[in-house]
Amino acid sequence: MTRESIIIAGSEGIVGSEISQYMQKSHEIQKLSLRFGHDFTNEDFVKGYFEKNDAQYLVNCFGFDDPVNEQKKSDTLFDVTLDSINKYLQVNVLALFSVCRQFARNPKAKSIVNISSIYGLVSPKPSLYEENREKHVGYSLAKAAVVQLTRHLAVHLAPKLRVNCVVLGGVEHKQDDNFKNRYNENVPMHRMMEKTEIPGLIEYLCSDKSSYVTGSIMNVDGGWTAW
């Protein structure tokens, strides 16, 4: 029996690498990553790749992030530059749209899964961040756009193609203990997410088991957005 294929855009990141490792047991995996020289902001590259490569499923894990860093000092809301916001939008929104659009031209395409963040639904809590370590507003704007882009594509690509969004809470990965303790106090599960808790939902959305699921925004956040 021929295995179905999944393109994982952002395959080498924390989330993408975990999904790739998990899904390769049952699917053919096509890995795309900036680490391999794949620039999703280059529309010529995106068009060229998807003209030559097809798959049933696309999982978009790539993105420009604003990670928590003990040494990092962030600009305040009044100091942040428009150019710095634009970088988030270029990668996390415009490039994402470009990748989704080109994949959708593929006659074999069945499903797209986009990855967003709780900060696309609610504001980062200032109490989580120490002085001068404010989360960049561009990140929140871009992740909110991912949610709305998912809804738009789901409507306009139906019934041929399903499009869903997985909204992730904080994934534990090298954060300092002070941050993790503050984070845990704000989530009903009292802990950050483990990266191994993500692929199961991706597997569901990249299968015929979710054949009537489209336009869904699925929160995997330990209850963060329920409060």
C-alpha positions as CSV (number, residue, x, y, z in Angstrom):
1,M,0.0,0.0,0.0
2,T,1.4,3.4,-1.0
3,R,1.9,5.7,1.9
4,E,0.5,9.2,1.8
5,S,3.0,12.1,1.8
6,I,3.3,15.1,4.1
7,I,5.2,18.3,3.5
8,I,6.5,19.7,6.8
9,A,7.5,23.3,6.3
10,G,9.8,24.2,9.2
11,S,10.8,20.6,9.8
12,E,13.9,21.3,11.8
13,G,12.4,23.4,14.6
14,I,11.3,22.3,18.0
15,V,7.8,21.5,16.9
16,G,8.6,20.5,13.3
17,S,11.3,18.0,14.2
18,E,9.0,16.2,16.7
19,I,6.2,16.0,14.1
20,S,8.5,14.8,11.4
21,Q,9.9,12.0,13.6
22,Y,6.4,10.9,14.7
23,M,4.8,11.0,11.3
24,Q,7.6,9.3,9.3
25,K,6.4,6.0,10.8
26,S,3.2,6.1,8.7
27,H,3.8,8.7,6.0
28,E,6.4,9.8,3.5
29,I,7.9,13.0,4.8
30,Q,9.2,16.0,2.7
31,K,11.2,18.3,4.9
32,L,11.5,22.0,4.2
33,S,13.5,24.3,6.4
34,L,15.5,27.5,6.3
35,R,18.4,25.4,7.6
36,F,18.3,23.6,4.3
37,G,18.3,26.9,2.4
38,H,14.5,26.9,1.8
39,D,13.4,30.6,2.0
40,F,9.7,30.8,2.3
41,T,9.7,34.5,1.8
42,N,11.1,33.9,-1.7
43,E,8.0,33.4,-3.9
44,D,10.1,32.0,-6.8
45,F,11.4,29.3,-4.5
46,V,7.9,28.5,-3.2
47,K,6.4,28.3,-6.7
48,G,9.2,26.2,-8.0
49,Y,9.1,23.7,-5.2
50,F,5.4,23.1,-5.3
51,E,5.4,22.8,-9.1
52,K,7.8,19.9,-8.8
53,N,6.6,18.3,-5.5
54,D,3.2,17.2,-4.4
55,A,1.7,15.7,-1.3
56,Q,-1.6,15.0,0.3
57,Y,-0.9,17.0,3.4
58,L,0.9,20.2,4.4
59,V,1.9,21.1,8.0
60,N,3.3,24.7,8.5
61,C,5.5,24.8,11.5
62,F,7.8,27.6,10.3
63,G,7.8,31.1,11.7
64,F,9.8,34.0,13.0
65,D,9.7,33.7,16.8
66,D,10.4,35.9,19.8
67,P,11.8,33.4,22.3
68,V,12.1,34.0,26.0
69,N,15.8,34.8,26.8
70,E,17.2,35.8,30.2
71,Q,19.7,38.1,28.6
72,K,17.5,39.5,25.9
73,K,16.2,43.1,26.3
74,S,13.1,44.0,24.3
75,D,11.9,47.4,23.1
76,T,8.7,48.6,24.8
77,L,5.5,49.1,22.9
78,F,6.4,52.7,22.4
79,D,9.9,52.0,21.2
80,V,9.3,49.1,18.8
81,T,10.0,49.9,15.2
82,L,7.6,49.3,12.4
83,D,10.4,47.5,10.5
84,S,10.7,45.0,13.3
85,I,7.0,44.3,13.2
86,N,7.1,43.9,9.4
87,K,9.6,41.0,9.8
88,Y,7.1,39.0,11.7
89,L,4.4,39.7,9.1
90,Q,6.7,38.9,6.2
91,V,7.6,35.4,7.5
92,N,4.6,34.4,9.6
93,V,1.8,35.7,7.4
94,L,2.8,36.6,3.9
95,A,5.1,33.6,3.4
96,L,2.6,31.4,5.1
97,F,-0.1,32.5,2.6
98,S,2.3,31.9,-0.3
99,V,3.1,28.4,0.8
100,C,-0.6,27.5,1.4
101,R,-1.7,28.9,-2.0
102,Q,0.9,27.1,-3.9
103,F,0.2,23.8,-2.1
104,A,-3.5,24.2,-2.8
105,R,-2.8,24.1,-6.6
106,N,-1.8,20.5,-6.2
107,P,-4.6,18.2,-7.3
108,K,-3.6,15.6,-4.7
109,A,-3.9,18.1,-1.8
110,K,-6.3,17.1,1.0
111,S,-5.4,19.0,4.1
112,I,-3.4,22.0,5.5
113,V,-2.5,22.4,9.2
114,N,-1.2,25.7,10.3
115,I,0.4,26.3,13.7
116,S,-0.5,29.4,15.7
117,S,0.0,30.5,19.4
118,I,-2.1,31.4,22.3
119,Y,-0.7,34.9,21.8
120,G,-2.7,35.0,18.6
121,L,-5.9,34.7,20.7
122,V,-5.0,36.6,23.9
123,S,-2.4,39.1,24.9
124,P,0.9,38.0,26.5
125,K,0.6,38.6,30.3
126,P,3.0,41.4,31.4
127,S,3.5,39.6,34.7
128,L,5.2,36.7,32.9
129,Y,8.1,38.9,31.7
130,E,10.7,40.7,33.7
131,E,11.4,44.3,33.1
132,N,12.6,45.0,29.6
133,R,11.7,41.5,28.3
134,E,8.4,42.3,26.8
135,K,7.0,40.0,24.2
136,H,7.2,41.6,20.7
137,V,3.8,42.9,19.5
138,G,4.7,41.8,16.0
139,Y,4.6,38.2,17.1
140,S,1.1,38.5,18.5
141,L,-0.2,40.3,15.4
142,A,1.3,37.7,13.1
143,K,-0.1,34.7,15.1
144,A,-3.6,36.3,15.2
145,A,-3.4,36.6,11.4
146,V,-2.6,32.9,11.1
147,V,-5.9,32.1,12.8
148,Q,-7.9,34.3,10.5
149,L,-5.9,33.2,7.4
150,T,-6.9,29.6,8.3
151,R,-10.6,30.5,8.4
152,H,-10.4,32.3,5.1
153,L,-8.6,29.5,3.3
154,A,-10.9,26.9,4.9
155,V,-14.0,28.6,3.4
156,H,-12.5,29.4,0.0
157,L,-10.8,26.1,-0.6
158,A,-13.7,23.9,0.5
159,P,-14.8,21.3,-0.3
160,K,-11.7,20.1,-2.1
161,L,-9.2,21.0,0.7
162,R,-9.5,21.2,4.5
163,V,-7.6,23.8,6.4
164,N,-7.2,23.8,10.2
165,C,-5.2,25.6,12.8
166,V,-3.5,24.2,16.0
167,V,-3.0,26.9,18.6
168,L,-0.1,25.9,20.9
169,G,0.5,27.0,24.4
170,G,4.1,27.4,25.7
171,V,6.3,24.4,24.8
172,E,9.0,23.6,27.4
173,H,12.4,24.2,25.9
174,K,15.4,25.7,27.8
175,Q,13.4,28.4,29.5
176,D,14.8,29.5,32.8
177,D,13.1,28.2,36.0
178,N,11.8,31.6,37.0
179,F,9.9,32.0,33.8
180,K,8.5,28.4,33.9
181,N,7.3,28.9,37.4
182,R,5.5,32.1,36.5
183,Y,4.0,30.4,33.4
184,N,2.8,27.4,35.3
185,E,0.9,29.6,37.8
186,N,-1.2,30.9,34.9
187,V,-2.3,27.6,33.3
188,P,-4.8,25.1,34.8
189,M,-2.6,22.1,34.0
190,H,0.2,23.8,36.1
191,R,2.9,23.0,33.6
192,M,4.2,23.8,30.1
193,M,3.5,21.6,27.2
194,E,5.9,18.8,26.3
195,K,6.7,18.6,22.6
196,T,5.7,15.0,22.4
197,E,2.1,16.1,23.1
198,I,1.7,17.8,19.7
199,P,2.0,15.2,17.0
200,G,-1.1,13.2,17.9
201,L,-3.4,16.0,16.9
202,I,-1.4,16.6,13.7
203,E,-1.8,12.9,12.8
204,Y,-5.6,13.2,13.2
205,L,-5.8,16.3,11.0
206,C,-3.5,14.7,8.4
207,S,-5.8,11.7,7.9
208,D,-9.3,10.8,6.7
209,K,-10.4,10.6,10.3
210,S,-10.9,14.4,10.2
211,S,-12.7,14.3,6.9
212,Y,-15.4,16.7,8.1
213,V,-13.1,19.0,10.1
214,T,-12.2,22.3,8.4
215,G,-11.9,25.9,9.6
216,S,-11.3,24.6,13.2
217,I,-9.1,26.4,15.6
218,M,-7.9,23.8,18.1
219,N,-6.3,25.0,21.3
220,V,-3.6,22.8,22.8
221,D,-2.7,25.0,25.8
222,G,-3.4,23.2,29.0
223,G,-6.4,25.4,29.6
224,W,-4.6,28.7,29.3
225,T,-7.3,30.4,27.1
226,A,-10.1,28.9,29.2
227,W,-9.3,31.3,32.1
